[in-house]
Amino acid sequence: MVALPQTDWRTRAGLDELIEALGGGTHARFVGGAVRDALLGLPVADIDIATRHDPEDVMHRLRRAGIKAVPTGIAHGTITAVIASGPVEVTTLRRDVSTDGRHAVVAFTDDWREDAARRDFTMNALYADPDTGEVFDYFGGLADLDARRIRFIGDARQRIAEDHLRILRFFRFLARFGDTPDAAGLAACTDRTNDLMALSRERIRDELLKLLVARDAVAVIRLMLDHGIVAPVLPEIDPAGVARLAALASTEDAQGIAPDAIRRLAALVGHDAVVEVGARLKLSNADRKRLEAAGSGVGDEGPRALAYRVGPDGARDRLLLAGADTHSLDGWVPPRLPVSGGALVARGLRKGPDVARTLRAIEDRWIAAGFPERIDAIVDEAVAQALSAASSA
């Protein structure tokens, strides 16, 4: 018998009470990512539970046990149980009645195998008894997990026809968990790549950004490019972009910096395409601005000067994309210019353009000097030059 390891997430506060309210392992099992990640020895973030009880019964059982129940997706069988350690999604076993590539009409069932059959990949169709930890595998998911193989359940083309997003999920899971692509799955994704055009840009964006920070993102993006997978939605991606992404990933790794999706997207699409790509993927305004600024270059003033002018996060993006070292920014907080316009007026400058121009000159010299705390000499020189220019005007 294969069983879940006894890890911390299984003892989260309130989880035992939730399982008891649902009738124990006979009627409720852990499913999906929690089971997969636990077997791989990875941290488990979200817990999902599948149950034989219909949604209304789940609501009744949770409320009777004093557990807050939120009908977040009750039409599709999902109730969010709010326990002491956080939310847990509880979903009634389902089977697909009809699908159109974006949405599914489901019916409820009490058959674990039927529920497993509607899931995307074998490694995501693993269930575990919450009491004993016993793992239930209906489609060879354990073997695929051991081989790091991402394999569709059943016919790959049919699974993609049911939900087109599974094309991108195939590659995201390959980048995160896989070693080699399943040949049938890769062929099906290649054949049906135009199905991606039917998806909302928000769904494409979310999957792409998750893929970009995965373990083997560079190799998988290169594979997708070779097979024409992303051309219908991101035609800007080319071999040069993949090379930039590879260089960025290498720099991040060498400096011990975690991958960042927006920064990596900037490398992948190149500076000339960031405006169009940001709009097409419907990025937030903040992410669009960051994407557009990331490839603007670093200049020759040095990392801290750049961080002072554009902010530490923006400077780090630009430096990493340029392959430059960022360690001088670790823990550094840009200081404030230690002189004000009022101080310059008190020294005889006229309010208005003269003060603004002199402040800029002082700031430039202060930055070039390495942000010294005392800048009397810099201020004296700049004010003297300003007064001399004013008197000769």
Secondary structure as a PSIPRED ss2 file (coil, helix, strand):
# PSIPRED VFORMAT (PSIPRED V4.0)

   1 M C   1.000  0.000  0.000
   2 V C   1.000  0.000  0.000
   3 A E   0.000  0.000  1.000
   4 L C   1.000  0.000  0.000
   5 P C   1.000  0.000  0.000
   6 Q C   1.000  0.000  0.000
   7 T C   1.000  0.000  0.000
   8 D H   0.000  1.000  0.000
   9 W H   0.000  1.000  0.000
  10 R H   0.000  1.000  0.000
  11 T H   0.000  1.000  0.000
  12 R C   1.000  0.000  0.000
  13 A C   1.000  0.000  0.000
  14 G C   1.000  0.000  0.000
  15 L H   0.000  1.000  0.000
  16 D H   0.000  1.000  0.000
  17 E H   0.000  1.000  0.000
  18 L H   0.000  1.000  0.000
  19 I H   0.000  1.000  0.000
  20 E H   0.000  1.000  0.000
  21 A H   0.000  1.000  0.000
  22 L C   1.000  0.000  0.000
  23 G C   1.000  0.000  0.000
  24 G H   0.000  1.000  0.000
  25 G H   0.000  1.000  0.000
  26 T H   0.000  1.000  0.000
  27 H C   1.000  0.000  0.000
  28 A E   0.000  0.000  1.000
  29 R E   0.000  0.000  1.000
  30 F E   0.000  0.000  1.000
  31 V E   0.000  0.000  1.000
  32 G C   1.000  0.000  0.000
  33 G H   0.000  1.000  0.000
  34 A H   0.000  1.000  0.000
  35 V H   0.000  1.000  0.000
  36 R H   0.000  1.000  0.000
  37 D H   0.000  1.000  0.000
  38 A H   0.000  1.000  0.000
  39 L H   0.000  1.000  0.000
  40 L H   0.000  1.000  0.000
  41 G C   1.000  0.000  0.000
  42 L C   1.000  0.000  0.000
  43 P C   1.000  0.000  0.000
  44 V C   1.000  0.000  0.000
  45 A C   1.000  0.000  0.000
  46 D C   1.000  0.000  0.000
  47 I C   1.000  0.000  0.000
  48 D E   0.000  0.000  1.000
  49 I E   0.000  0.000  1.000
  50 A E   0.000  0.000  1.000
  51 T E   0.000  0.000  1.000
  52 R C   1.000  0.000  0.000
  53 H C   1.000  0.000  0.000
  54 D C   1.000  0.000  0.000
  55 P H   0.000  1.000  0.000
  56 E H   0.000  1.000  0.000
  57 D H   0.000  1.000  0.000
  58 V H   0.000  1.000  0.000
  59 M H   0.000  1.000  0.000
  60 H H   0.000  1.000  0.000
  61 R H   0.000  1.000  0.000
  62 L H   0.000  1.000  0.000
  63 R H   0.000  1.000  0.000
  64 R H   0.000  1.000  0.000
  65 A C   1.000  0.000  0.000
  66 G C   1.000  0.000  0.000
  67 I C   1.000  0.000  0.000
  68 K E   0.000  0.000  1.000
  69 A E   0.000  0.000  1.000
  70 V E   0.000  0.000  1.000
  71 P E   0.000  0.000  1.000
  72 T E   0.000  0.000  1.000
  73 G E   0.000  0.000  1.000
  74 I H   0.000  1.000  0.000
  75 A H   0.000  1.000  0.000
  76 H H   0.000  1.000  0.000
  77 G C   1.000  0.000  0.000
  78 T E   0.000  0.000  1.000
  79 I E   0.000  0.000  1.000
  80 T E   0.000  0.000  1.000
  81 A E   0.000  0.000  1.000
  82 V E   0.000  0.000  1.000
  83 I E   0.000  0.000  1.000
  84 A C   1.000  0.000  0.000
  85 S C   1.000  0.000  0.000
  86 G E   0.000  0.000  1.000
  87 P E   0.000  0.000  1.000
  88 V E   0.000  0.000  1.000
  89 E E   0.000  0.000  1.000
  90 V E   0.000  0.000  1.000
  91 T E   0.000  0.000  1.000
  92 T E   0.000  0.000  1.000
  93 L C   1.000  0.000  0.000
  94 R E   0.000  0.000  1.000
  95 R E   0.000  0.000  1.000
  96 D E   0.000  0.000  1.000
  97 V E   0.000  0.000  1.000
  98 S E   0.000  0.000  1.000
  99 T E   0.000  0.000  1.000
 100 D C   1.000  0.000  0.000
 101 G E   0.000  0.000  1.000
 102 R C   1.000  0.000  0.000
 103 H C   1.000  0.000  0.000
 104 A E   0.000  0.000  1.000
 105 V E   0.000  0.000  1.000
 106 V E   0.000  0.000  1.000
 107 A E   0.000  0.000  1.000
 108 F E   0.000  0.000  1.000
 109 T C   1.000  0.000  0.000
 110 D C   1.000  0.000  0.000
 111 D C   1.000  0.000  0.000
 112 W H   0.000  1.000  0.000
 113 R H   0.000  1.000  0.000
 114 E H   0.000  1.000  0.000
 115 D H   0.000  1.000  0.000
 116 A H   0.000  1.000  0.000
 117 A H   0.000  1.000  0.000
 118 R C   1.000  0.000  0.000
 119 R C   1.000  0.000  0.000
 120 D C   1.000  0.000  0.000
 121 F E   0.000  0.000  1.000
 122 T H   0.000  1.000  0.000
 123 M H   0.000  1.000  0.000
 124 N H   0.000  1.000  0.000
 125 A C   1.000  0.000  0.000
 126 L E   0.000  0.000  1.000
 127 Y E   0.000  0.000  1.000
 128 A E   0.000  0.000  1.000
 129 D C   1.000  0.000  0.000
 130 P C   1.000  0.000  0.000
 131 D C   1.000  0.000  0.000
 132 T C   1.000  0.000  0.000
 133 G C   1.000  0.000  0.000
 134 E E   0.000  0.000  1.000
 135 V E   0.000  0.000  1.000
 136 F E   0.000  0.000  1.000
 137 D E   0.000  0.000  1.000
 138 Y C   1.000  0.000  0.000
 139 F C   1.000  0.000  0.000
 140 G C   1.000  0.000  0.000
 141 G H   0.000  1.000  0.000
 142 L H   0.000  1.000  0.000
 143 A H   0.000  1.000  0.000
 144 D H   0.000  1.000  0.000
 145 L H   0.000  1.000  0.000
 146 D H   0.000  1.000  0.000
 147 A H   0.000  1.000  0.000
 148 R C   1.000  0.000  0.000
 149 R E   0.000  0.000  1.000
 150 I E   0.000  0.000  1.000
 151 R C   1.000  0.000  0.000
 152 F E   0.000  0.000  1.000
 153 I C   1.000  0.000  0.000
 154 G C   1.000  0.000  0.000
 155 D C   1.000  0.000  0.000
 156 A H   0.000  1.000  0.000
 157 R H   0.000  1.000  0.000
 158 Q H   0.000  1.000  0.000
 159 R H   0.000  1.000  0.000
 160 I H   0.000  1.000  0.000
 161 A H   0.000  1.000  0.000
 162 E H   0.000  1.000  0.000
 163 D E   0.000  0.000  1.000
 164 H C   1.000  0.000  0.000
 165 L C   1.000  0.000  0.000
 166 R H   0.000  1.000  0.000
 167 I H   0.000  1.000  0.000
 168 L H   0.000  1.000  0.000
 169 R H   0.000  1.000  0.000
 170 F H   0.000  1.000  0.000
 171 F H   0.000  1.000  0.000
 172 R H   0.000  1.000  0.000
 173 F H   0.000  1.000  0.000
 174 L H   0.000  1.000  0.000
 175 A H   0.000  1.000  0.000
 176 R H   0.000  1.000  0.000
 177 F H   0.000  1.000  0.000
 178 G C   1.000  0.000  0.000
 179 D C   1.000  0.000  0.000
 180 T E   0.000  0.000  1.000
 181 P E   0.000  0.000  1.000
 182 D C   1.000  0.000  0.000
 183 A H   0.000  1.000  0.000
 184 A H   0.000  1.000  0.000
 185 G H   0.000  1.000  0.000
 186 L H   0.000  1.000  0.000
 187 A H   0.000  1.000  0.000
 188 A H   0.000  1.000  0.000
 189 C H   0.000  1.000  0.000
 190 T H   0.000  1.000  0.000
 191 D H   0.000  1.000  0.000
 192 R C   1.000  0.000  0.000
 193 T H   0.000  1.000  0.000
 194 N H   0.000  1.000  0.000
 195 D H   0.000  1.000  0.000
 196 L H   0.000  1.000  0.000
 197 M H   0.000  1.000  0.000
 198 A H   0.000  1.000  0.000
 199 L C   1.000  0.000  0.000
 200 S C   1.000  0.000  0.000
 201 R H   0.000  1.000  0.000
 202 E H   0.000  1.000  0.000
 203 R H   0.000  1.000  0.000
 204 I H   0.000  1.000  0.000
 205 R H   0.000  1.000  0.000
 206 D H   0.000  1.000  0.000
 207 E H   0.000  1.000  0.000
 208 L H   0.000  1.000  0.000
 209 L H   0.000  1.000  0.000
 210 K H   0.000  1.000  0.000
 211 L H   0.000  1.000  0.000
 212 L H   0.000  1.000  0.000
 213 V C   1.000  0.000  0.000
 214 A C   1.000  0.000  0.000
 215 R C   1.000  0.000  0.000
 216 D C   1.000  0.000  0.000
 217 A H   0.000  1.000  0.000
 218 V H   0.000  1.000  0.000
 219 A H   0.000  1.000  0.000
 220 V H   0.000  1.000  0.000
 221 I H   0.000  1.000  0.000
 222 R H   0.000  1.000  0.000
 223 L H   0.000  1.000  0.000
 224 M H   0.000  1.000  0.000
 225 L H   0.000  1.000  0.000
 226 D H   0.000  1.000  0.000
 227 H C   1.000  0.000  0.000
 228 G C   1.000  0.000  0.000
 229 I C   1.000  0.000  0.000
 230 V C   1.000  0.000  0.000
 231 A C   1.000  0.000  0.000
 232 P C   1.000  0.000  0.000
 233 V C   1.000  0.000  0.000
 234 L C   1.000  0.000  0.000
 235 P C   1.000  0.000  0.000
 236 E C   1.000  0.000  0.000
 237 I C   1.000  0.000  0.000
 238 D C   1.000  0.000  0.000
 239 P H   0.000  1.000  0.000
 240 A H   0.000  1.000  0.000
 241 G H   0.000  1.000  0.000
 242 V H   0.000  1.000  0.000
 243 A H   0.000  1.000  0.000
 244 R H   0.000  1.000  0.000
 245 L H   0.000  1.000  0.000
 246 A H   0.000  1.000  0.000
 247 A H   0.000  1.000  0.000
 248 L H   0.000  1.000  0.000
 249 A H   0.000  1.000  0.000
 250 S H   0.000  1.000  0.000
 251 T H   0.000  1.000  0.000
 252 E H   0.000  1.000  0.000
 253 D H   0.000  1.000  0.000
 254 A H   0.000  1.000  0.000
 255 Q H   0.000  1.000  0.000
 256 G C   1.000  0.000  0.000
 257 I C   1.000  0.000  0.000
 258 A C   1.000  0.000  0.000
 259 P C   1.000  0.000  0.000
 260 D C   1.000  0.000  0.000
 261 A H   0.000  1.000  0.000
 262 I H   0.000  1.000  0.000
 263 R H   0.000  1.000  0.000
 264 R H   0.000  1.000  0.000
 265 L H   0.000  1.000  0.000
 266 A H   0.000  1.000  0.000
 267 A H   0.000  1.000  0.000
 268 L H   0.000  1.000  0.000
 269 V H   0.000  1.000  0.000
 270 G C   1.000  0.000  0.000
 271 H H   0.000  1.000  0.000
 272 D H   0.000  1.000  0.000
 273 A H   0.000  1.000  0.000
 274 V H   0.000  1.000  0.000
 275 V H   0.000  1.000  0.000
 276 E H   0.000  1.000  0.000
 277 V H   0.000  1.000  0.000
 278 G H   0.000  1.000  0.000
 279 A H   0.000  1.000  0.000
 280 R H   0.000  1.000  0.000
 281 L C   1.000  0.000  0.000
 282 K C   1.000  0.000  0.000
 283 L C   1.000  0.000  0.000
 284 S C   1.000  0.000  0.000
 285 N H   0.000  1.000  0.000
 286 A H   0.000  1.000  0.000
 287 D H   0.000  1.000  0.000
 288 R H   0.000  1.000  0.000
 289 K H   0.000  1.000  0.000
 290 R H   0.000  1.000  0.000
 291 L H   0.000  1.000  0.000
 292 E H   0.000  1.000  0.000
 293 A H   0.000  1.000  0.000
 294 A H   0.000  1.000  0.000
 295 G C   1.000  0.000  0.000
 296 S C   1.000  0.000  0.000
 297 G C   1.000  0.000  0.000
 298 V C   1.000  0.000  0.000
 299 G C   1.000  0.000  0.000
 300 D C   1.000  0.000  0.000
 301 E C   1.000  0.000  0.000
 302 G C   1.000  0.000  0.000
 303 P H   0.000  1.000  0.000
 304 R H   0.000  1.000  0.000
 305 A H   0.000  1.000  0.000
 306 L H   0.000  1.000  0.000
 307 A H   0.000  1.000  0.000
 308 Y H   0.000  1.000  0.000
 309 R H   0.000  1.000  0.000
 310 V H   0.000  1.000  0.000
 311 G C   1.000  0.000  0.000
 312 P H   0.000  1.000  0.000
 313 D H   0.000  1.000  0.000
 314 G H   0.000  1.000  0.000
 315 A H   0.000  1.000  0.000
 316 R H   0.000  1.000  0.000
 317 D H   0.000  1.000  0.000
 318 R H   0.000  1.000  0.000
 319 L H   0.000  1.000  0.000
 320 L H   0.000  1.000  0.000
 321 L H   0.000  1.000  0.000
 322 A C   1.000  0.000  0.000
 323 G C   1.000  0.000  0.000
 324 A C   1.000  0.000  0.000
 325 D C   1.000  0.000  0.000
 326 T C   1.000  0.000  0.000
 327 H H   0.000  1.000  0.000
 328 S H   0.000  1.000  0.000
 329 L H   0.000  1.000  0.000
 330 D C   1.000  0.000  0.000
 331 G C   1.000  0.000  0.000
 332 W C   1.000  0.000  0.000
 333 V C   1.000  0.000  0.000
 334 P C   1.000  0.000  0.000
 335 P C   1.000  0.000  0.000
 336 R C   1.000  0.000  0.000
 337 L C   1.000  0.000  0.000
 338 P C   1.000  0.000  0.000
 339 V C   1.000  0.000  0.000
 340 S C   1.000  0.000  0.000
 341 G H   0.000  1.000  0.000
 342 G H   0.000  1.000  0.000
 343 A H   0.000  1.000  0.000
 344 L H   0.000  1.000  0.000
 345 V H   0.000  1.000  0.000
 346 A H   0.000  1.000  0.000
 347 R C   1.000  0.000  0.000
 348 G C   1.000  0.000  0.000
 349 L C   1.000  0.000  0.000
 350 R C   1.000  0.000  0.000
 351 K C   1.000  0.000  0.000
 352 G C   1.000  0.000  0.000
 353 P H   0.000  1.000  0.000
 354 D H   0.000  1.000  0.000
 355 V H   0.000  1.000  0.000
 356 A H   0.000  1.000  0.000
 357 R H   0.000  1.000  0.000
 358 T H   0.000  1.000  0.000
 359 L H   0.000  1.000  0.000
 360 R H   0.000  1.000  0.000
 361 A H   0.000  1.000  0.000
 362 I H   0.000  1.000  0.000
 363 E H   0.000  1.000  0.000
 364 D H   0.000  1.000  0.000
 365 R H   0.000  1.000  0.000
 366 W H   0.000  1.000  0.000
 367 I H   0.000  1.000  0.000
 368 A H   0.000  1.000  0.000
 369 A C   1.000  0.000  0.000
 370 G C   1.000  0.000  0.000
 371 F C   1.000  0.000  0.000
 372 P C   1.000  0.000  0.000
 373 E C   1.000  0.000  0.000
 374 R C   1.000  0.000  0.000
 375 I C   1.000  0.000  0.000
 376 D H   0.000  1.000  0.000
 377 A H   0.000  1.000  0.000
 378 I H   0.000  1.000  0.000
 379 V H   0.000  1.000  0.000
 380 D H   0.000  1.000  0.000
 381 E H   0.000  1.000  0.000
 382 A H   0.000  1.000  0.000
 383 V H   0.000  1.000  0.000
 384 A H   0.000  1.000  0.000
 385 Q H   0.000  1.000  0.000
 386 A H   0.000  1.000  0.000
 387 L H   0.000  1.000  0.000
 388 S H   0.000  1.000  0.000
 389 A H   0.000  1.000  0.000
 390 A H   0.000  1.000  0.000
 391 S H   0.000  1.000  0.000
 392 S C   1.000  0.000  0.000
 393 A C   1.000  0.000  0.000
